Amino acid sequence: MGRSRSLEEYAMRRLRIAGGALFSGRAYEASVAAIEGVYLQPLEGLKEQLLSRSGRFVSFANYDYLGLGGDARVRGAAARAALELGVGAEASRLVGGSRTIHEELESEIAAFLGVDAAMTLVSGYMTNASLVGYLLTKSDLIVVDDLSHNSIVVGASVSHAHVLRFEHGNLDHLDELLAQHRGRSKRALIVVEGLYSMDGDMPDLRRLLEIRDRHDAWLMVDEAHSIGVLGAGGRGIAEHFGVDPNEIDFIIGTLSKTFAGSGGFIAGRRRVIEWLRFTLPAFVFSVGLSPMIAAAVREGLAILQAEPWRVARVQENSRFFLDEARARDLNTGGAIGAGVVCVQFPSHDVCMLAAERLLEAGFYAPPIPQLAVPKNKPRIRFFISADHTEPDISAALDILAKTVQAHAHKNDAQTPNHDAAIGV
């Protein structure tokens, strides 16, 4: 009992520390209560609660960009696969868990992107972490964007390669680092994201490729948030820039965002993918993708290609959101208006209050934990969907603008008028 009690006390102490980090300025107990009240809320119960209280439930928290999560065709494909093929793959694909549906899905992903081959993995997070951590060794160099997703950062941290970070989006800095360090490394890998999920911006792909080629490096692009969002057909950053996708050495994607499933994929040259199938730890030592997830994603991919209006709609809604936010003087940072837009606030307390006001009005958009973004840039992240409407977007932005304005007026009222005090 002593050991168990010690572990529970340790866990509670760490939770209080996390609460203090997430909800600065509040007492530990209040912080822990706030964590439990804001995060890990079952969506079904929250939806029922908000509908009964406000008559509305609009989620900006789910990255179902094309509105496929609730599509009856997608759900039907998953249900049929579960009945015909079972729920799980039941083994690593290398030794018994491979199914025909896996190969069909991978062929379709590769054809959609316009590359030779693709492989799917059961975890999107581990796709990045495993690949980045596995690819290079002691004599090599990895250079990553400073605001890369945690899965990339973790992968880089376990690699035996020398790891450097360049300032977010600053390709001049990337160029400088490669000029300084590339000559001492046998191989080099540049890692960026196609669309950054915390800032809603993207890199200049053409410039990246020029830098990659000049320094004889490889380029890995995490397209978790850009597939389905960028490009006329939703094929990601290469289509957006009009670049041959085969120019990118590693295209990484997820099945949990645009395709509303779970898992990840790696796409690229056929021989590279074949090599990874026999050696990449997250593939070799993990179970294969669930057949019902594979079936759902295949259906979603087919719908995406048959109904291009979904991609056009999410792009239109995203631009509308960004334009309207800026018209209300809300701080959207470097967002380009593509799928994800973060609204930043002058303080953490204002950010929390804004999230509460949204929830009261039937809008679900929880604040981003300070552990995931710079502490001086508290924000609420909005995932824009093809299902959102302009009236709903405008109503949510009005709430944010009123909250920020009320805070500014309150601060003005509390600021002493020194000019009046001295009779000016």
For each residue, the residues with C-beta under 8 A, 3 or more apart:
1: 4 5
2: 5 6
3: 6 7
4: 1 7 8
5: 1 2 8 9
6: 2 3 9 10
7: 3 4 10 11
8: 4 5 11 12
9: 5 6 12 13
10: 6 7 13 14
11: 7 8 14 15
12: 8 9 15 16
13: 9 10 16 17
14: 10 11 17 18
15: 11 12 18 19 32 35
16: 12 13 19 20 28 29 31 32
17: 13 14 20 21
18: 14 15 21 22 35 371
19: 15 16 22 23 26 28 30 31 32 34 35
20: 16 17 23 24 26 28 31
21: 17 18 24 369 370 371
22: 18 19 31 34 35 369 370 371
23: 19 20 26 30 31 34 35 348 352
24: 20 21 348 370 375
25: 348 349
26: 19 20 23 30 31 34
27: 30 31
28: 16 19 20 31 32
29: 16 32 33
30: 19 23 26 27 33 34
31: 16 19 20 22 23 26 27 28 34 35
32: 15 16 19 28 29 35 36
33: 29 30 36 37
34: 19 22 23 26 30 31 37 38 352
35: 15 18 19 22 23 31 32 38 39
36: 32 33 39 40
37: 33 34 41
38: 34 35 41 355 366 367
39: 35 36 366 369
40: 36
41: 37 38 45 46 366
42: 45 46
43: 46 47 59 62
44: 47 48
45: 41 42 48 49
46: 41 42 43 49 50 57 364
47: 43 44 50 51 57 59
48: 44 45 51 52
49: 45 46 52 53
50: 46 47 53 54 56 57 359 362 364
51: 47 48 54 55 56 57 362
52: 48 49
53: 49 50 360 362
54: 50 51 57 360 361 362
55: 51 362
56: 50 51 361 362 363
57: 46 47 50 51 54 362 364
58: 362 363 364 388 392 396
59: 43 47 62 363 364 365
60: 363 364 365 381 382 383 384 388 396
61: 364 365 366 383
62: 43 59 69 383 385
63: 225 256 257 258 339 340 383
64: 67 68 69 70 257 258 260 383 385 387
65: 228 229 257 258 314 339 383 384 385 386
66: 228 234 258 300 303 304 310 311 314 385 386
67: 64 70 71 310 385 386 387
68: 64 71 74 258 259 260 300 303 304 310
69: 62 64 74 260
70: 64 67 75
71: 67 68 74 75 299 300 303
72: 75 76
73: 76 77 299 303
74: 68 69 71 77 78 260 296 299 300 303
75: 70 71 72 78 79 296
76: 72 73 79 80 299
77: 73 74 80 81 295 296 298 299
78: 74 75 81 82 292 293 295 296 299
79: 75 76 82 83 292
80: 76 77 83 84 295
81: 77 78 84 85 101 291 292 294 295 296
82: 78 79 85 86 87 291 292
83: 79 80
84: 80 81
85: 81 82 99 101 291 292 295
86: 82 90 291
87: 82 290 291 292
88: 287 290 291
89: 93 97 98 99 102 287 288 289 290 291
90: 86 96 97 287
91: 95 96 97 287 288
92: 95 96 97 283 284 285 286 287 288
93: 89 96 97 98 102 277 283 288
94: 97 98 277 278 283 284
95: 91 92
96: 90 91 92 93
97: 89 90 91 92 93 94 287 288
98: 89 93 94 102 103 288
99: 85 89 102 103 288 291 294
100: 103 104
101: 81 85 104 105 291 294 295 298
102: 89 93 98 99 105 106 120 288 289 294
103: 98 99 100 106 107
104: 100 101 107 108 294 298
105: 101 102 108 109 120 289 294 297 298 301
106: 102 103 109 110 117 118 119 120 265
107: 103 104 110 111 118
108: 104 105 111 112 298 301 302
109: 105 106 112 113 118 120 253 265 267 301
110: 106 107 113 115 116 117 118 267
111: 107 108 114
112: 108 109 235 301 304 305
113: 109 110 118 235 236 238 245 251 267
114: 111 235 238 244 245 246
115: 110 118 245 246 251 267 268 269
116: 110 246 268 269 270 273
117: 106 110 267 268 269 270 273 274
118: 106 107 109 110 113 115 265 266 267 268 273
119: 106 265 266 267 273 276 277 283
120: 102 105 106 109 255 263 264 265 289 294
121: 124 126 127 130 263 264 265 266 280 282 283 286 289
122: 126 262 263 282 286 287 288 289 290
123: 126 127 262 263 264 282 286
124: 121 127 128 151 224 254 255 256 262 263 264
125: 128 129 151 264
126: 121 122 123 129 130 151 264 282 286
127: 121 123 124 130 131 151 252 254 263 264 265 266 282
128: 124 125 131 132 149 151 152 155 222 252 264
129: 125 126 132 133 151 152 154 155 158 282
130: 121 126 127 133 134 155 280 281 282 283
131: 127 128 134 135 155 220 250 252 266 276 280 282
132: 128 129 135 142 144 152 155 156 159 189 191 220
133: 129 130 154 155 156 157 158 159
134: 130 131 155 159 279 280 281
135: 131 132 159 161 189
136: 140 141 142 159 160 161 187 189
137: 140 159 160 161
138: 160 161
139: 185 186 187
140: 136 137 160 161 162 185 186 187 188 189
141: 136 161 162 163 164 181 182 184 185 187 188 189
142: 132 136 156 159 161 162 163 164 188 189 191
143: 163 164 165 166 174 177 178 188 189 190 191 217
144: 132 148 152 153 156 163 164 165 166 190 191 192
145: 148 165 166 168 169 191 192 193 196 203
146: 165 166 167 168
147: 168 196 198 199
148: 144 145 152 153 165 191 192 193 222
149: 128 152 153 193 197 222 224
150: 153 154 372
151: 124 125 126 127 128 129 154 155
152: 128 129 132 144 148 149 155 156 191 193 222
153: 144 148 149 150 156 157
154: 129 133 150 151 157 158
155: 128 129 130 131 132 133 134 151 152 158 159
156: 132 133 142 144 152 153 159 161 163 191
157: 133 153 154 163
158: 129 133 154 155
159: 132 133 134 135 136 137 142 155 156 163
160: 136 137 138 140
161: 135 136 137 138 140 141 142 156 185 189
162: 140 141 142 181 185
163: 141 142 143 144 156 157 159
164: 141 142 143 144 177 181
165: 143 144 145 146 148
166: 143 144 145 146 170 171 173 174 177
167: 146 170 173
168: 145 146 147 196 199
169: 145 201 203 334
170: 166 167 173 174
171: 166 174 175 203 204 207 208 211
172: 175 176
173: 166 167 170 176 177
174: 143 166 170 171 177 178 190 208 211
175: 171 172 178 179 211 215
176: 172 173 179 180
177: 143 164 166 173 174 180 181
178: 143 174 175 181 182 188 190 211 215 217
179: 175 176 182 215
180: 176 177
181: 141 162 164 177 178 184 185
182: 141 178 179 185 188 215 216 217
183:
184: 141 181
185: 139 140 141 161 162 181 182 188
186: 139 140
187: 136 139 140 141 217 218
188: 140 141 142 143 178 182 185 215 216 217 218
189: 132 135 136 140 141 142 143 161 217 218 219 220
190: 143 144 174 178 208 211 212 217 218 219 220
191: 132 142 143 144 145 148 152 156 220 222
192: 144 145 148 203 208 219 220 221 222
193: 145 148 149 152 196 197 202 203 221 222 223 224 225 226
194: 202 203 221 222 223 224 225 226 227 230 236 237
195: 200 201 202 223 224 225 226 229 230 237 338 339 340
196: 145 147 168 193 199 200 201 202 225
197: 149 193 200 224 225 340 381
198: 147 342 368 372 373 379 381
199: 147 168 196 333 334 335 342
200: 195 196 197 332 333 334 335 336 337 338 339 340 341 342
201: 169 195 196 333 334 335 336
202: 193 194 195 196 205 226 230 237 240 336 338
203: 145 169 171 192 193 194 207 208 237
204: 171 207 208
205: 202 208 209 221 237 238 240 241 243
206: 209 210 241 243
207: 171 203 204 210 211
208: 171 174 190 192 203 204 205 211 212 219
209: 205 206 212 213 219 243 247 248
210: 206 207 213 214
211: 171 174 175 178 190 207 208 214 215 217
212: 190 208 209 215 217 218 219
213: 209 210 216
214: 210 211
215: 175 178 179 182 188 211 212
216: 182 188 213
217: 143 178 182 187 188 189 190 211 212
218: 187 188 189 190 212 249 250
219: 189 190 192 208 209 212 248 249 250
220: 131 132 189 190 191 192 248 249 250 252
221: 192 193 194 205 236 237 248 250 251 252
222: 128 148 149 152 191 192 193 194 252 253
223: 193 194 195 226 227 236 237 251 252 253
224: 124 149 193 194 195 197 227 252 253 254 257 264
225: 63 193 194 195 196 197 229 257 339 340
226: 193 194 195 202 223 229 230 236 237 240 338 339
227: 194 223 224 230 234 235 236 253 254 257 258
228: 65 66 234 257 258 259 304 310 311 314 339
229: 65 195 225 226 234 236 258 311 314 315 318 338 339
230: 194 195 202 226 227 234 235 236 237 239 240 338 339
231: 234 235 236 237 238 239 240 311
232: 239 308 311 312
233: 239 305 308 311
234: 66 227 228 229 230 231 239 258 304 308 310 311
235: 112 113 114 227 230 231 238 239 245
236: 113 194 221 223 226 227 229 230 231 239 240 245 251 253
237: 194 195 202 203 205 221 223 226 230 231 240 241 243
238: 113 114 205 231 235 241 243 244 245 247 248 251
239: 230 231 232 233 234 235 236 242 245
240: 202 205 226 230 231 236 237
241: 205 206 237 238
242: 239
243: 205 206 209 237 238 247 248
244: 114 238 247
245: 113 114 115 235 236 238 239 248 251 267
246: 114 115 116 268 269
247: 209 238 243 244
248: 209 219 220 221 238 243 245 251 268
249: 218 219 220 268 269 272
250: 131 218 219 220 221 266 267 268 272
251: 113 115 221 223 236 238 245 248 266 267 268
252: 127 128 131 220 221 222 223 224 264 265 266 267
253: 109 222 223 224 227 236 264 265 267
254: 124 127 224 227 257 259 263 264 265
255: 120 124 259 261 262 263 264 265 289 293 297
256: 63 124 259 260 261 262 263
257: 63 64 65 224 225 227 228 254 260
258: 63 64 65 66 68 227 228 229 234 300 304
259: 68 228 254 255 256 296 297 300 301
260: 64 68 69 74 256 257 296 300
261: 255 256 293 296 297 300
262: 122 123 124 255 256 290 293
263: 120 121 122 123 124 127 254 255 256 289 293 297
264: 120 121 123 124 125 126 127 128 224 252 253 254 255
265: 106 109 118 119 120 121 127 252 253 254 255
266: 118 119 121 127 131 250 251 252 273 276 280
267: 109 110 113 115 117 118 119 245 250 251 252 253 273
268: 115 116 117 118 246 248 249 250 251 272 273
269: 115 116 117 246 249 272 273
270: 116 117 273 274
271: 274 275
272: 249 250 268 269 275 276
273: 116 117 118 119 266 267 268 269 270 276 277
274: 117 270 271 277 278
275: 271 272 278 279
276: 119 131 266 272 273 279 280 283
277: 93 94 119 273 274 280 283
278: 94 274 275 284
279: 134 275 276 284
280: 121 130 131 134 266 276 277 283 284
281: 130 134 284 285 286
282: 121 122 123 126 127 129 130 131 285 286
283: 92 93 94 119 121 130 276 277 280 286
284: 92 94 278 279 280 281
285: 92 281 282
286: 92 121 122 123 126 281 282 283
287: 88 89 90 91 92 97 122
288: 89 91 92 93 97 98 99 102 122
289: 89 102 105 120 121 122 255 263 293 294
290: 87 88 89 122 262 293 294
291: 81 82 85 86 87 88 89 99 101 294 295
292: 78 79 81 82 85 87 295 296
293: 78 255 261 262 263 289 290 296 297
294: 81 99 101 102 104 105 120 289 290 291 297 298
295: 77 78 80 81 85 101 291 292 298 299
296: 74 75 77 78 81 259 260 261 292 293 299 300
297: 105 255 259 261 263 293 294 300 301
298: 77 101 104 105 108 294 295 301 302
299: 71 73 74 76 77 78 295 296 302 303
300: 66 68 71 74 258 259 260 261 296 297 303 304
301: 105 108 109 112 259 297 298 304 305
302: 108 298 299 305 306
303: 66 68 71 73 74 299 300 306 307 310
304: 66 68 112 228 234 258 300 301 307 308 310 311
305: 112 233 301 302 308
306: 302 303
307: 303 304 310
308: 232 233 234 304 305 311 312
309: 312 313 386
310: 66 67 68 228 234 303 304 307 313 314 386
311: 66 228 229 231 232 233 234 304 308 314 315 386
312: 232 308 309 315 316
313: 309 310 316 317 386
314: 65 66 228 229 310 311 317 318 339 384 385 386
315: 229 311 312 318 319 338
316: 312 313 319 320
317: 313 314 320 321 384 385 386 388 390 393
318: 229 314 315 321 322 337 338 339 340 341 384
319: 315 316 322 323 337
320: 316 317 323 324 390 393
321: 317 318 324 325 337 341 382 384 388 393 397
322: 318 319 325 326 332 335 336 337 341
323: 319 320 326 327 337
324: 320 321 327 328 393 394 397
325: 321 322 328 330 332 341 343 397 400
326: 322 323 329 330 332
327: 323 324
328: 324 325 397 398 400 401
329: 326 401 404
330: 325 326 343 397 400 401 404
331: 343 344 345
332: 200 322 325 326 335 341 342 343 344
333: 199 200 201 342 344 377 379
334: 169 199 200 201
335: 199 200 201 322 332 338 340 341 342
336: 200 201 202 322
337: 200 318 319 321 322 323 341
338: 195 200 202 226 229 230 315 318 335
339: 63 65 195 200 225 226 228 229 230 314 318 383 384
340: 63 195 197 200 225 318 335 381 382 383 384
341: 200 318 321 322 325 332 335 337 381 382 384
342: 198 199 200 332 333 335 368 379 380 381 382
343: 325 330 331 332 354 379 380 382 400
344: 331 332 333 377 378 379
345: 331 348 350 351 354 378 379 380 404
346: 350 404 407 408
347: 350 351 378 407
348: 23 24 25 345 351 352 370 375 378
349: 25 352 353
350: 345 346 347 353 354 378 403 404 407
351: 345 347 348 354 355 367 378 379 380
352: 23 34 348 349 355 356 367
353: 349 350 356 357 403 407
354: 343 345 350 351 357 358 367 380 399 400 403 404
355: 38 351 352 358 359 365 366 367 380
356: 352 353 359 360
357: 353 354 360 361 399 400 402 403
358: 354 355 361 363 364 365 380 396 399 400
359: 50 355 356 362 363 364
360: 53 54 356 357
361: 54 56 357 358 395 396 399
362: 50 51 53 54 55 56 57 58 359
363: 56 58 59 60 358 359 392 395 396 399
364: 46 50 57 58 59 60 61 358 359
365: 59 60 61 355 358 380 381 382 396
366: 38 39 41 61 355 380
367: 38 351 352 354 355 378 379 380
368: 198 342 372 373 378 379 380 381
369: 21 22 39 372 373
370: 21 22 24 348 373 375 378
371: 18 21 22
372: 150 198 368 369
373: 198 368 369 370 377 378 379
374: 377
375: 24 348 370 378
376:
377: 333 344 373 374
378: 344 345 347 348 350 351 367 368 370 373 375
379: 198 333 342 343 344 345 351 367 368 373
380: 342 343 345 351 354 355 358 365 366 367 368 400
381: 60 197 198 340 341 342 365 368
382: 60 321 340 341 342 343 365 396
383: 60 61 62 63 64 65 339 340
384: 60 65 314 317 318 321 339 340 341 388 393
385: 62 64 65 66 67 314 317 388
386: 65 66 67 309 310 311 313 314 317
387: 64 67
388: 58 60 317 321 384 385 392 393
389: 392 393
390: 317 320 393 394
391: 394 395
392: 58 363 388 389 395 396
393: 317 320 321 324 384 388 389 390 396 397
394: 324 390 391 397 398
395: 361 363 391 392 398 399
396: 58 60 358 361 363 365 382 392 393 399 400
397: 321 324 325 328 330 393 394 400 401
398: 328 394 395 401 402
399: 354 357 358 361 363 395 396 402 403
400: 325 328 330 343 354 357 358 380 396 397 403 404
401: 328 329 330 397 398 404 405
402: 357 398 399 405 406
403: 350 353 354 357 399 400 406 407
404: 329 330 345 346 350 354 400 401 407 408
405: 401 402 408 409
406: 402 403 409 410
407: 346 347 350 353 403 404 410 411
408: 346 404 405 411 412
409: 405 406 412 413
410: 406 407 413 414
411: 407 408 414 415
412: 408 409 415
413: 409 410
414: 410 411
415: 411 412
416: 421
417: 420 421
418: 421 422
419: 422 424
420: 417 423 424
421: 416 417 418
422: 418 419
423: 420
424: 419 420
